[in-house]
Amino acid sequence: MQGPFSLPPEAKVYRTIGPFDGTSLPKGLLREHRLKAGSWGRLRVLSGEIRFVWDVADREGEAVVVGPGATVIIPPVIGHHLELTATDVLLEIEFLELLALKG
């Protein structure tokens, strides 16, 4: 795992998108965006690499290059975006929610 955040143990996957390559990656992921409150993300790189950038004041522009087999945990409401380093990347994103918060 890369990045400063850990996924809470009670988080469960509710949706997976991808896999995407450099040509099919949704353009919205290349601009700043945030996950909704209560929703976590797990970026998983299957092959190639991509640059993950944090877009928040205390981490503004902090980035990590994520390679094959690596993941990045993305917490709710924290701004971030992706930058292509090459088109041969293949990645998927899982969205998770905390079961304890579901009523």
C-alpha positions as CSV (number, residue, x, y, z in Angstrom):
1,M,0.0,0.0,0.0
2,Q,1.2,3.5,-0.8
3,G,0.1,6.7,0.8
4,P,-0.6,8.0,4.3
5,F,-4.1,6.5,4.9
6,S,-5.2,3.1,6.1
7,L,-8.6,1.5,5.3
8,P,-10.8,0.9,8.3
9,P,-11.2,-2.9,8.9
10,E,-15.0,-2.7,8.7
11,A,-15.0,-1.2,5.2
12,K,-16.6,-3.4,2.5
13,V,-16.6,-3.0,-1.3
14,Y,-19.9,-1.8,-2.7
15,R,-18.7,-1.0,-6.3
16,T,-15.7,-1.6,-8.6
17,I,-15.0,0.3,-11.8
18,G,-12.5,-0.6,-14.5
19,P,-10.2,-1.9,-15.4
20,F,-9.2,1.2,-17.3
21,D,-6.1,1.8,-19.5
22,G,-4.6,5.1,-20.5
23,T,-7.1,5.6,-23.3
24,S,-10.3,4.5,-21.4
25,L,-9.6,6.2,-18.1
26,P,-12.5,8.6,-17.4
27,K,-11.3,12.2,-17.9
28,G,-12.9,13.2,-14.6
29,L,-10.3,11.2,-12.7
30,L,-7.6,13.4,-14.3
31,R,-9.1,16.5,-12.6
32,E,-9.5,17.2,-8.9
33,H,-12.3,15.2,-7.4
34,R,-13.4,13.9,-4.0
35,L,-15.2,10.8,-2.7
36,K,-18.5,11.5,-1.0
37,A,-18.7,11.5,2.8
38,G,-18.6,7.9,4.2
39,S,-17.1,6.5,1.0
40,W,-13.5,5.2,0.7
41,G,-11.6,4.3,-2.4
42,R,-8.9,1.8,-3.2
43,L,-6.9,2.4,-6.4
44,R,-5.3,-0.8,-7.6
45,V,-2.7,-0.7,-10.4
46,L,-2.8,-4.0,-12.3
47,S,0.1,-3.1,-14.8
48,G,2.1,-0.1,-15.8
49,E,2.1,3.0,-13.5
50,I,0.1,6.1,-12.8
51,R,0.8,9.2,-10.7
52,F,-1.6,9.9,-7.8
53,V,-1.7,13.5,-6.6
54,W,-3.3,14.9,-3.4
55,D,-5.2,18.2,-3.8
56,V,-5.6,19.4,-0.3
57,A,-3.9,22.3,1.5
58,D,-1.7,20.2,3.8
59,R,-0.6,17.8,1.0
60,E,-1.1,20.1,-2.0
61,G,0.7,18.6,-5.0
62,E,2.2,15.7,-3.0
63,A,2.3,12.8,-5.4
64,V,3.2,9.2,-5.6
65,V,3.9,7.0,-8.7
66,V,1.9,3.8,-8.2
67,G,3.2,0.7,-10.0
68,P,2.0,-2.8,-10.7
69,G,0.4,-4.6,-7.7
70,A,0.4,-1.4,-5.6
71,T,-2.7,0.3,-4.1
72,V,-3.6,3.7,-2.8
73,I,-6.3,4.1,-0.1
74,I,-8.4,7.2,-0.7
75,P,-10.4,8.6,2.3
76,P,-13.7,10.5,2.0
77,V,-13.8,14.1,1.0
78,I,-10.1,14.5,0.4
79,G,-9.2,16.1,-3.0
80,H,-7.1,14.1,-5.4
81,H,-6.5,13.4,-9.1
82,L,-4.6,11.1,-11.4
83,E,-1.9,11.9,-13.9
84,L,-1.0,9.6,-16.8
85,T,2.7,8.7,-17.0
86,A,2.1,6.4,-20.0
87,T,-0.9,4.9,-21.8
88,D,0.1,1.3,-20.9
89,V,-1.4,1.5,-17.4
90,L,-4.2,-0.8,-16.3
91,L,-6.0,0.0,-13.1
92,E,-9.3,-0.4,-11.2
93,I,-10.9,1.4,-8.4
94,E,-13.0,-0.1,-5.6
95,F,-15.4,2.0,-3.6
96,L,-16.0,1.0,0.0
97,E,-18.3,1.9,2.8
98,L,-18.2,1.3,6.5
99,L,-20.8,-1.2,7.5
100,A,-21.1,0.2,11.0
101,L,-22.4,3.4,9.5
102,K,-25.1,1.7,7.5
103,G,-28.3,1.7,9.4
